[in-house]
């Protein structure tokens, strides 16, 4: 197979949105350009678990074909556990199966990348190009949003208004201001009625395959082609270290003699396999740490120590509460099976503009920063970091706390009823992990260290966040108590114990919960036992100088070779204070712009 351009959005183990953006944009800009996308997972065209937002949790069920699960090494920092980190395992990757929260990074995040061409000023036009923002409010700054893009942002086709109001009112009662737009690239300390990556008319998810790839293929007027269920093993190079193609395991499997398929590339190979897949492809190709690769018998093509070395993710903790919401105002009926998909589809047919299928259940959330008193209470070590990284940077949030109207986990673990779920994570964790291959095959399990809570500051941040969310949720009128398994176990007689706190509940006369040293230790133990992945893996092929641990330059070129780029969340040199889908789309847009300019294509 000989192609003018080989865009390798291949997942040996994962998926992502950025590669599909690259392929879709370039195909539209130059229909004569031969582009091949190789995807390790399944296609998703009209898959109900993908297109209907309310069904997103079903993608994480056992036996899923749309999500891959990476198992980290056990660590004392997380109570000896192995954490399972999900990653997109289908065309479009995580953008096809995520929770659909419209959450953009801060302008300061992109400026902190400290890379020419990647500042907030450079990137805002691309953020605007991507989106079609349907929300109108006099206090929304229209200059930072787009209104003609391919990816709709809206309130979806349903809102649990009473529950949303309850959450916002509880937050404002704690002194948290309500804003019209927490995604204006600068807001860092507020509560907001949260938008979603959902089209308000169709109610469909705004994933890249359904917005860019499938429409292009259906039109039949380009040379874009897709291979699914085909796993890339490695990139192939000529004697001048130029990428000339990839070797992959086709959907039919290897030949009887063990030989693999080869796709050749005349101009370029782009690896876009996500933060857990891209470093493995590079390492199997001979790009990485020589001391890691040589013992595996893999010839080193380019010694790039940063490949796989600085894994980052947001540390997510979820907490489940009982709710007195009406059944029709949560996702519990649909997620538990009390309402069938057929019934939900019938409801959508009867009411296309108002139905729960076009809803993710996340109507509100917060970005928060602690007060000076709260910072001091977390101890001198954390205060020193705060003073260095946050104090004089008021647009840098510390935490995200959001609420889901329903239980997004395994419904068999809870009795029938109504629930709501808190999801909280620290925006800029200090902990770092790594991922390295253990052999030359796509079937060799990686040596994966998630690194969660290995830096003590991350635990301190989560302790503060736990206390903040508890004060917020217990003040809600929908609050009916906790689901015990998903909360800390305080000692008998503790003033932080749920029975004690909820027993003295006097609406209108709230007092903050008192925690002593034992209570804080109980919270820390709970965090070590429950902290997991936010599905926001990044930074394993960082865009920074080679001598600083970088893997790609500002043009996304892999160091030491030619004709090879990486375009996905693995290139982020530092984290972003947000869910990562918006940043993945942004990277895809930027990569497409860079490649088009190099190939002389007008975008």
ABEGO torsion letter per residue (X at the ends): XBBABBBBABBAABBBAAAAAAAAAAAAABAABBBBBBBABBBABGBAAAABAAAAAAAABBGBAABBBBBBBBBAAAGGBBBBBBBBABBGEAAAABAGBBBBBBAAAAAAAGBBGABAAAAAAAAAAABBBABBBAABBAAABBAABABBBBAEABBBAAAAAAAAAAAAAAGBBBBABAAAGABABBBBBBBBBBBAAAGBBBBAAAAAAAAAAAAGABABBBBBGBBBABBBBBAAGBBAEBBBBBAAEBBAAGBBBBBBBAABBBBBAEAAAAAAAAAAAGBEBAAAAAAAGBBBABBBAABGABBBBBBBBBBBBBBABBAAABAAAAAAGABBAAAAAAAAAABAABBAAABAGBABBBBBBBBAAAAAAAEAAAAAAAAAAAAABAABBABBBBBBBEBABBAAABBBEBBBBBBBBBABBABBBBBBBABABAABBBBBBAGBGABAAAAAAAAAAAAAAAAAAAABAABAEBBAAABBBBBBGBAABAAAAAAABBBGBBBBBBBBAAAAAAAAAAAAAABBBAGABBGABBBBBAAAGBABBAAGBBBGBBGBBBBBAAABABBBBBBAAAAAAAAAAAAAAAAAAAAGBBX
